[in-house]
Amino acid sequence: MTSSQPIRFAAVGLDHAHIFGQVAGLIAAGATFAGMATDDPAAAVAGTMRERYPDVPVIEDPDELIAQDGIDLIVTAAVPDRRGPIAVAALRAGKDVMADKPGCVTLEQLEEVEKAVGQSGRFWSVTFSERFEVPCVLKAGELVREGRIGTVVQTLGIGPHRIGDRGHLAGGGGRPDWFYDKARYGGILTDIASHQIDQFLWFTGARTAEVVTSSVGNFANPDEPGLQDFGELLLRSGNAQGYIRVDWYTPDGLPTWGDGRLTVLGTEGYIELRKYVDIAGRDGGNHLFLVDKDGTHYIDCSEVPVTYYADVLRDVRDRTTTAAPQEHTFETMRLALTAQQNATVRGAAR
């Protein structure tokens, strides 16, 4: 592949609205959208994709599209339990893979992905969008690496979400049936908390960590026992700890889907991120607050560039993993799956 040739990608699995951002990000970075296929063509997200990209070929059989010559990268936002198998098939077909999070839903699926990566020489990138697509998180990483808060000893990440209603709304306001089936979405820690685990490893510089404790529960939706609406876990690495809380309790009064926050504690200061909203404060998102030896500081990060999609395309071309080191992605999912598997179950969850 020469530097002048556009990278061609296909979308296989159009079940979650995150596919909109993945596809738009790749196109904006210069890739060519060459085809799409999905297990459920009637799903609302799939219909919206066809409307947005009417000139992109729609292939009925996902396996046919995965095997098609001339495709460099497969991107998927399938139902979570299908993401691992799609990735394995694509890797074995000689394609790199970008999967929505969670990249897989069991440790067995993760093992299969790792094996396929090793055998194919291709990479598997999971789109941890709460870091890759959030400018204030990227800015915080710059500040940490500049030494502004000393050595990071803890991260505290919360990931609240709005549940919405049952339904098949492409915009994310409704939830399809698989959202309430733990075997299909993987559980709340596998699904949502993988974001915060990724950030813990990245901010602390840890290559590996252990799950000290974890729990999940269903406290507000007893009529949906397959849904876990609350989860928490504690991580520990050689030099840092991380606490994570995720939930589906965002009230209708909040003007966005969740008040995602992250606090990064260092030996010489700390950073607090209000990613999507500063309640009763400044408009918009991407608010960064820094406290160090010189005082308190506020940084508006809304203009900080995000580079994930361009980095992925460069990785396809140069056979690198600059967007996210492969072992980092494996470890993030290993920790999420382990926390989920070993979690104490409370409330109506099952």
Disulfide bonds with the S-S distance in Angstrom:
none
